Amino acid sequence: MSARFRDLMNNLPVEKQAEVKEMEVLNISQPSSLP
């Protein structure tokens, strides 16, 4: 996990962190369609 991502997580409420973590997992497991 990158330091920037960790800093972002530290600034979020816990319930939001779980949501972001879930999105992060999806982004890792699925190739992004964005350039």
PDBQT receptor file of N, H, CA, C and O in Angstrom, charges set to zero:
ATOM      1  N   MET A   1       0.856  -1.201   0.000  1.00  0.00    +0.000 N 
ATOM      2  CA  MET A   1       0.000   0.000   0.000  1.00  0.00    +0.000 C 
ATOM      3  C   MET A   1       0.889   1.248   0.000  1.00  0.00    +0.000 C 
ATOM      4  O   MET A   1       1.813   1.365   0.805  1.00  0.00    +0.000 OA
ATOM      5  N   SER A   2       0.601   2.158  -0.897  1.00  0.00    +0.000 N 
ATOM      6  H   SER A   2      -0.150   2.063  -1.551  1.00  0.00    +0.000 HD
ATOM      7  CA  SER A   2       1.432   3.355  -1.008  1.00  0.00    +0.000 C 
ATOM      8  C   SER A   2       1.209   4.301   0.161  1.00  0.00    +0.000 C 
ATOM      9  O   SER A   2       0.146   4.307   0.782  1.00  0.00    +0.000 OA
ATOM     10  N   ALA A   3       2.229   5.101   0.449  1.00  0.00    +0.000 N 
ATOM     11  H   ALA A   3       3.092   5.096  -0.055  1.00  0.00    +0.000 HD
ATOM     12  CA  ALA A   3       2.138   6.061   1.553  1.00  0.00    +0.000 C 
ATOM     13  C   ALA A   3       1.016   7.061   1.310  1.00  0.00    +0.000 C 
ATOM     14  O   ALA A   3       0.312   7.451   2.241  1.00  0.00    +0.000 OA
ATOM     15  N   ARG A   4       0.853   7.474   0.064  1.00  0.00    +0.000 N 
ATOM     16  H   ARG A   4       1.425   7.157  -0.692  1.00  0.00    +0.000 HD
ATOM     17  CA  ARG A   4      -0.189   8.449  -0.253  1.00  0.00    +0.000 C 
ATOM     18  C   ARG A   4      -1.569   7.858   0.027  1.00  0.00    +0.000 C 
ATOM     19  O   ARG A   4      -2.449   8.535   0.560  1.00  0.00    +0.000 OA
ATOM     20  N   PHE A   5      -1.745   6.593  -0.337  1.00  0.00    +0.000 N 
ATOM     21  H   PHE A   5      -1.031   6.044  -0.770  1.00  0.00    +0.000 HD
ATOM     22  CA  PHE A   5      -3.021   5.923  -0.085  1.00  0.00    +0.000 C 
ATOM     23  C   PHE A   5      -3.260   5.792   1.416  1.00  0.00    +0.000 C 
ATOM     24  O   PHE A   5      -4.382   5.967   1.891  1.00  0.00    +0.000 OA
ATOM     25  N   ARG A   6      -2.185   5.479   2.170  1.00  0.00    +0.000 N 
ATOM     26  H   ARG A   6      -1.273   5.337   1.785  1.00  0.00    +0.000 HD
ATOM     27  CA  ARG A   6      -2.295   5.354   3.619  1.00  0.00    +0.000 C 
ATOM     28  C   ARG A   6      -2.685   6.683   4.251  1.00  0.00    +0.000 C 
ATOM     29  O   ARG A   6      -3.518   6.732   5.156  1.00  0.00    +0.000 OA
ATOM     30  N   ASP A   7      -2.073   7.759   3.765  1.00  0.00    +0.000 N 
ATOM     31  H   ASP A   7      -1.396   7.719   3.030  1.00  0.00    +0.000 HD
ATOM     32  CA  ASP A   7      -2.421   9.094   4.273  1.00  0.00    +0.000 C 
ATOM     33  C   ASP A   7      -3.889   9.401   4.003  1.00  0.00    +0.000 C 
ATOM     34  O   ASP A   7      -4.588   9.952   4.852  1.00  0.00    +0.000 OA
ATOM     35  N   LEU A   8      -4.339   9.038   2.816  1.00  0.00    +0.000 N 
ATOM     36  H   LEU A   8      -3.770   8.590   2.126  1.00  0.00    +0.000 HD
ATOM     37  CA  LEU A   8      -5.738   9.253   2.447  1.00  0.00    +0.000 C 
ATOM     38  C   LEU A   8      -6.661   8.488   3.394  1.00  0.00    +0.000 C 
ATOM     39  O   LEU A   8      -7.657   9.030   3.874  1.00  0.00    +0.000 OA
ATOM     40  N   MET A   9      -6.325   7.235   3.657  1.00  0.00    +0.000 N 
ATOM     41  H   MET A   9      -5.515   6.795   3.268  1.00  0.00    +0.000 HD
ATOM     42  CA  MET A   9      -7.127   6.403   4.548  1.00  0.00    +0.000 C 
ATOM     43  C   MET A   9      -7.184   6.987   5.957  1.00  0.00    +0.000 C 
ATOM     44  O   MET A   9      -8.233   6.965   6.602  1.00  0.00    +0.000 OA
ATOM     45  N   ASN A  10      -6.057   7.507   6.431  1.00  0.00    +0.000 N 
ATOM     46  H   ASN A  10      -5.205   7.525   5.907  1.00  0.00    +0.000 HD
ATOM     47  CA  ASN A  10      -5.998   8.057   7.785  1.00  0.00    +0.000 C 
ATOM     48  C   ASN A  10      -6.927   9.250   7.952  1.00  0.00    +0.000 C 
ATOM     49  O   ASN A  10      -7.352   9.558   9.066  1.00  0.00    +0.000 OA
ATOM     50  N   ASN A  11      -7.242   9.917   6.857  1.00  0.00    +0.000 N 
ATOM     51  H   ASN A  11      -6.897   9.667   5.952  1.00  0.00    +0.000 HD
ATOM     52  CA  ASN A  11      -8.104  11.094   6.917  1.00  0.00    +0.000 C 
ATOM     53  C   ASN A  11      -9.585  10.762   6.721  1.00  0.00    +0.000 C 
ATOM     54  O   ASN A  11     -10.435  11.653   6.740  1.00  0.00    +0.000 OA
ATOM     55  N   LEU A  12      -9.883   9.485   6.536  1.00  0.00    +0.000 N 
ATOM     56  H   LEU A  12      -9.193   8.762   6.521  1.00  0.00    +0.000 HD
ATOM     57  CA  LEU A  12     -11.274   9.087   6.320  1.00  0.00    +0.000 C 
ATOM     58  C   LEU A  12     -11.869   8.455   7.572  1.00  0.00    +0.000 C 
ATOM     59  O   LEU A  12     -11.151   7.828   8.352  1.00  0.00    +0.000 OA
ATOM     60  N   PRO A  13     -13.189   8.617   7.773  1.00  0.00    +0.000 N 
ATOM     61  CA  PRO A  13     -13.867   7.871   8.834  1.00  0.00    +0.000 C 
ATOM     62  C   PRO A  13     -13.817   6.371   8.539  1.00  0.00    +0.000 C 
ATOM     63  O   PRO A  13     -13.704   5.955   7.386  1.00  0.00    +0.000 OA
ATOM     64  N   VAL A  14     -13.901   5.575   9.591  1.00  0.00    +0.000 N 
ATOM     65  H   VAL A  14     -13.993   5.913  10.528  1.00  0.00    +0.000 HD
ATOM     66  CA  VAL A  14     -13.688   4.130   9.470  1.00  0.00    +0.000 C 
ATOM     67  C   VAL A  14     -14.616   3.482   8.441  1.00  0.00    +0.000 C 
ATOM     68  O   VAL A  14     -14.172   2.649   7.651  1.00  0.00    +0.000 OA
ATOM     69  N   GLU A  15     -15.880   3.849   8.442  1.00  0.00    +0.000 N 
ATOM     70  H   GLU A  15     -16.241   4.525   9.084  1.00  0.00    +0.000 HD
ATOM     71  CA  GLU A  15     -16.816   3.218   7.503  1.00  0.00    +0.000 C 
ATOM     72  C   GLU A  15     -16.453   3.556   6.063  1.00  0.00    +0.000 C 
ATOM     73  O   GLU A  15     -16.674   2.756   5.153  1.00  0.00    +0.000 OA
ATOM     74  N   LYS A  16     -15.895   4.744   5.864  1.00  0.00    +0.000 N 
ATOM     75  H   LYS A  16     -15.715   5.393   6.602  1.00  0.00    +0.000 HD
ATOM     76  CA  LYS A  16     -15.459   5.136   4.527  1.00  0.00    +0.000 C 
ATOM     77  C   LYS A  16     -14.204   4.365   4.137  1.00  0.00    +0.000 C 
ATOM     78  O   LYS A  16     -14.028   4.000   2.975  1.00  0.00    +0.000 OA
ATOM     79  N   GLN A  17     -13.334   4.121   5.113  1.00  0.00    +0.000 N 
ATOM     80  H   GLN A  17     -13.477   4.418   6.057  1.00  0.00    +0.000 HD
ATOM     81  CA  GLN A  17     -12.108   3.359   4.860  1.00  0.00    +0.000 C 
ATOM     82  C   GLN A  17     -12.425   1.977   4.300  1.00  0.00    +0.000 C 
ATOM     83  O   GLN A  17     -11.784   1.521   3.354  1.00  0.00    +0.000 OA
ATOM     84  N   ALA A  18     -13.413   1.315   4.886  1.00  0.00    +0.000 N 
ATOM     85  H   ALA A  18     -13.935   1.685   5.655  1.00  0.00    +0.000 HD
ATOM     86  CA  ALA A  18     -13.792  -0.018   4.435  1.00  0.00    +0.000 C 
ATOM     87  C   ALA A  18     -14.260   0.025   2.982  1.00  0.00    +0.000 C 
ATOM     88  O   ALA A  18     -13.952  -0.860   2.184  1.00  0.00    +0.000 OA
ATOM     89  N   GLU A  19     -15.010   1.074   2.663  1.00  0.00    +0.000 N 
ATOM     90  H   GLU A  19     -15.260   1.793   3.311  1.00  0.00    +0.000 HD
ATOM     91  CA  GLU A  19     -15.528   1.249   1.312  1.00  0.00    +0.000 C 
ATOM     92  C   GLU A  19     -14.387   1.448   0.308  1.00  0.00    +0.000 C 
ATOM     93  O   GLU A  19     -14.364   0.843  -0.763  1.00  0.00    +0.000 OA
ATOM     94  N   VAL A  20     -13.450   2.306   0.687  1.00  0.00    +0.000 N 
ATOM     95  H   VAL A  20     -13.469   2.798   1.558  1.00  0.00    +0.000 HD
ATOM     96  CA  VAL A  20     -12.305   2.589  -0.183  1.00  0.00    +0.000 C 
ATOM     97  C   VAL A  20     -11.437   1.348  -0.349  1.00  0.00    +0.000 C 
ATOM     98  O   VAL A  20     -10.951   1.065  -1.445  1.00  0.00    +0.000 OA
ATOM     99  N   LYS A  21     -11.245   0.613   0.735  1.00  0.00    +0.000 N 
ATOM    100  H   LYS A  21     -11.639   0.843   1.624  1.00  0.00    +0.000 HD
ATOM    101  CA  LYS A  21     -10.436  -0.606   0.694  1.00  0.00    +0.000 C 
ATOM    102  C   LYS A  21     -11.062  -1.613  -0.272  1.00  0.00    +0.000 C 
ATOM    103  O   LYS A  21     -10.357  -2.281  -1.029  1.00  0.00    +0.000 OA
ATOM    104  N   GLU A  22     -12.380  -1.713  -0.236  1.00  0.00    +0.000 N 
ATOM    105  H   GLU A  22     -12.952  -1.171   0.379  1.00  0.00    +0.000 HD
ATOM    106  CA  GLU A  22     -13.107  -2.607  -1.124  1.00  0.00    +0.000 C 
ATOM    107  C   GLU A  22     -12.883  -2.208  -2.585  1.00  0.00    +0.000 C 
ATOM    108  O   GLU A  22     -12.633  -3.057  -3.440  1.00  0.00    +0.000 OA
ATOM    109  N   MET A  23     -12.975  -0.910  -2.853  1.00  0.00    +0.000 N 
ATOM    110  H   MET A  23     -13.177  -0.220  -2.158  1.00  0.00    +0.000 HD
ATOM    111  CA  MET A  23     -12.734  -0.399  -4.199  1.00  0.00    +0.000 C 
ATOM    112  C   MET A  23     -11.300  -0.682  -4.631  1.00  0.00    +0.000 C 
ATOM    113  O   MET A  23     -11.049  -1.043  -5.781  1.00  0.00    +0.000 OA
ATOM    114  N   GLU A  24     -10.369  -0.518  -3.709  1.00  0.00    +0.000 N 
ATOM    115  H   GLU A  24     -10.573  -0.225  -2.774  1.00  0.00    +0.000 HD
ATOM    116  CA  GLU A  24      -8.957  -0.768  -4.002  1.00  0.00    +0.000 C 
ATOM    117  C   GLU A  24      -8.748  -2.227  -4.400  1.00  0.00    +0.000 C 
ATOM    118  O   GLU A  24      -8.007  -2.517  -5.339  1.00  0.00    +0.000 OA
ATOM    119  N   VAL A  25      -9.398  -3.140  -3.688  1.00  0.00    +0.000 N 
ATOM    120  H   VAL A  25     -10.000  -2.904  -2.925  1.00  0.00    +0.000 HD
ATOM    121  CA  VAL A  25      -9.298  -4.563  -3.999  1.00  0.00    +0.000 C 
ATOM    122  C   VAL A  25      -9.864  -4.843  -5.392  1.00  0.00    +0.000 C 
ATOM    123  O   VAL A  25      -9.280  -5.607  -6.160  1.00  0.00    +0.000 OA
ATOM    124  N   LEU A  26     -10.988  -4.231  -5.713  1.00  0.00    +0.000 N 
ATOM    125  H   LEU A  26     -11.463  -3.610  -5.089  1.00  0.00    +0.000 HD
ATOM    126  CA  LEU A  26     -11.575  -4.408  -7.033  1.00  0.00    +0.000 C 
ATOM    127  C   LEU A  26     -10.665  -3.860  -8.120  1.00  0.00    +0.000 C 
ATOM    128  O   LEU A  26     -10.535  -4.463  -9.186  1.00  0.00    +0.000 OA
ATOM    129  N   ASN A  27     -10.040  -2.731  -7.858  1.00  0.00    +0.000 N 
ATOM    130  H   ASN A  27     -10.146  -2.241  -6.993  1.00  0.00    +0.000 HD
ATOM    131  CA  ASN A  27      -9.133  -2.130  -8.833  1.00  0.00    +0.000 C 
ATOM    132  C   ASN A  27      -7.919  -3.016  -9.084  1.00  0.00    +0.000 C 
ATOM    133  O   ASN A  27      -7.409  -3.083 -10.202  1.00  0.00    +0.000 OA
ATOM    134  N   ILE A  28      -7.461  -3.695  -8.034  1.00  0.00    +0.000 N 
ATOM    135  H   ILE A  28      -7.875  -3.640  -7.126  1.00  0.00    +0.000 HD
ATOM    136  CA  ILE A  28      -6.296  -4.569  -8.160  1.00  0.00    +0.000 C 
ATOM    137  C   ILE A  28      -6.676  -5.845  -8.919  1.00  0.00    +0.000 C 
ATOM    138  O   ILE A  28      -5.895  -6.333  -9.736  1.00  0.00    +0.000 OA
ATOM    139  N   SER A  29      -7.853  -6.381  -8.659  1.00  0.00    +0.000 N 
ATOM    140  H   SER A  29      -8.488  -5.986  -7.995  1.00  0.00    +0.000 HD
ATOM    141  CA  SER A  29      -8.251  -7.649  -9.256  1.00  0.00    +0.000 C 
ATOM    142  C   SER A  29      -8.794  -7.488 -10.677  1.00  0.00    +0.000 C 
ATOM    143  O   SER A  29      -8.826  -8.452 -11.441  1.00  0.00    +0.000 OA
ATOM    144  N   GLN A  30      -9.217  -6.284 -11.028  1.00  0.00    +0.000 N 
ATOM    145  H   GLN A  30      -9.191  -5.501 -10.407  1.00  0.00    +0.000 HD
ATOM    146  CA  GLN A  30      -9.730  -6.032 -12.372  1.00  0.00    +0.000 C 
ATOM    147  C   GLN A  30      -8.833  -5.036 -13.092  1.00  0.00    +0.000 C 
ATOM    148  O   GLN A  30      -8.501  -3.989 -12.535  1.00  0.00    +0.000 OA
ATOM    149  N   PRO A  31      -8.435  -5.349 -14.329  1.00  0.00    +0.000 N 
ATOM    150  CA  PRO A  31      -7.658  -4.386 -15.100  1.00  0.00    +0.000 C 
ATOM    151  C   PRO A  31      -8.482  -3.135 -15.339  1.00  0.00    +0.000 C 
ATOM    152  O   PRO A  31      -9.650  -3.220 -15.719  1.00  0.00    +0.000 OA
ATOM    153  N   SER A  32      -7.890  -1.990 -15.122  1.00  0.00    +0.000 N 
ATOM    154  H   SER A  32      -6.941  -1.921 -14.813  1.00  0.00    +0.000 HD
ATOM    155  CA  SER A  32      -8.608  -0.728 -15.284  1.00  0.00    +0.000 C 
ATOM    156  C   SER A  32      -8.853  -0.447 -16.754  1.00  0.00    +0.000 C 
ATOM    157  O   SER A  32      -7.993  -0.702 -17.597  1.00  0.00    +0.000 OA
ATOM    158  N   SER A  33     -10.030   0.080 -17.056  1.00  0.00    +0.000 N 
ATOM    159  H   SER A  33     -10.729   0.288 -16.371  1.00  0.00    +0.000 HD
ATOM    160  CA  SER A  33     -10.343   0.447 -18.437  1.00  0.00    +0.000 C 
ATOM    161  C   SER A  33      -9.873   1.859 -18.755  1.00  0.00    +0.000 C 
ATOM    162  O   SER A  33      -9.906   2.290 -19.907  1.00  0.00    +0.000 OA
ATOM    163  N   LEU A  34      -9.431   2.581 -17.712  1.00  0.00    +0.000 N 
ATOM    164  H   LEU A  34      -9.404   2.230 -16.776  1.00  0.00    +0.000 HD
ATOM    165  CA  LEU A  34      -8.925   3.936 -17.934  1.00  0.00    +0.000 C 
ATOM    166  C   LEU A  34      -7.488   3.885 -18.437  1.00  0.00    +0.000 C 
ATOM    167  O   LEU A  34      -6.742   2.965 -18.102  1.00  0.00    +0.000 OA
ATOM    168  N   PRO A  35      -7.103   4.864 -19.234  1.00  0.00    +0.000 N 
ATOM    169  CA  PRO A  35      -5.742   4.895 -19.769  1.00  0.00    +0.000 C 
ATOM    170  C   PRO A  35      -4.706   5.152 -18.675  1.00  0.00    +0.000 C 
ATOM    171  O   PRO A  35      -3.510   5.209 -18.960  1.00  0.00    +0.000 OA
TER     172      PRO A  35
